[in-house]
Amino acid sequence: MTCKNCNHPIPAGVAFCPSCGQKAETASAAPAATPAASNPFMRPGSLDGSTPAATPAPAAPATPVVRINMGGARTASAPTPAAPAPTPTSVSPTPVTPTPVTPTPAPVAPTPGTPAHVMTPPAATQYCLACGNPIPAGMKFCDKCGTPVPGTGSATGAGAAPVSVAPKTSGKSSKKGLIIGLICGGVAAIVAAVLVWFLCFSGRSIEDTVDEFFEAYTNADGEAIIELVPEEYLDEHLDDDMTKKELVEMISDAASEWIEDMEDEYGDFNGYSFEIVDEEYLSEDEEELEDFQEKWEDEFGGSIDDAVEIKIEVTFEFEDDDLEERISLMLVKIGNTWYIAEL
């Protein structure tokens, strides 16, 4: 087949012209040779390639036959007619289809100055940038998808250096590795953040301790109140005459009774609010803190990191009126957590 666009031969089974990139569907077959040009048995002077009818030979003249009678008289008999000439048979020539010939590339000539025994290596095989199909040397377009070949002057401009490109490979492996790396990095960052928070910000602040104390007291929750007290302090105040359960009941009853008395006077309880108006840290005076730590260890058998005395202005809100009070509390710090150091 030949390309309609540039008349370049197109091998069988190729989808695009390797010279101009024209689709093979639009290429047409080469014009068939006429019988007169392809039939070696055509007689000259015949326009349709058929053998011209043979001219019948002229009939031989009839030769008279003379018979001699025994009596000596001669008699002439009718001449014997000649046999009819055979009718010539017309032979139609069989058309011969030409076989396409694939051009054989010329051998690579050795470079001047190169020894005869040294062969010039063949050019590196190129691959299509679009589909990865191998492209033979000298082709300007991919014969599979029609994409221009770089460096041949087809689309990227003449004089460009040829580029050898490996066939496309799947990027699933690299994407999978990237995802795994991101997941591992995210997990490590989360673990580090949790560790920093635990070391620096875990525990209970002074404000949270005060808020939890008023919340438990106004709800008459003795269990929640004693959870705000250091364990060694609580153990020291318990003896054989009072258990932890009895202490919880005593605190709960006292808080419940106080709420009932306030509601009788001011109406239903609606909530509370507070503000810490003063803080005196013992750590501001190193000697005073050391003295307090020694007394705590001697009395309760434990150690503390700091202590503070705070003054709080708290407002208990009731239906009819509000009750405002000023309270002082002593808090101690053990690790990152503040505790109430008095009941």
Secondary structure, 3 states (H helix, E strand, C coil): CECCCCCCECCCCCCECCCCCCEHHHCECCCCCCHHHHCCCCCCCCCCCCCCCCCCCCCCCCCCEEEECCCCCEEEECCCCCCCCCCCCCCCCCCCCCCCCCCCCCCCCCCCCCCCCCCCCCCCCEECCCCCCEECCCCCECCCCCCECCCCCCCCCCCCCCCCCCCCCCCHHHHHHHHHHHHHHHHHHHHHHHHHHHHHCCCECHHHHHHHHHHHHHCCCHHHHHCCCCHHHHHHHCECCECHHHHHHHHHHHHHHHHHHHHHHHCCEEEEEEEEEEEEEHHHCHHHHHHHHHHHHHHHCCCCCEEEEEEEEEEEEECCCEEEEEEEEEEEEECCEEEECCC
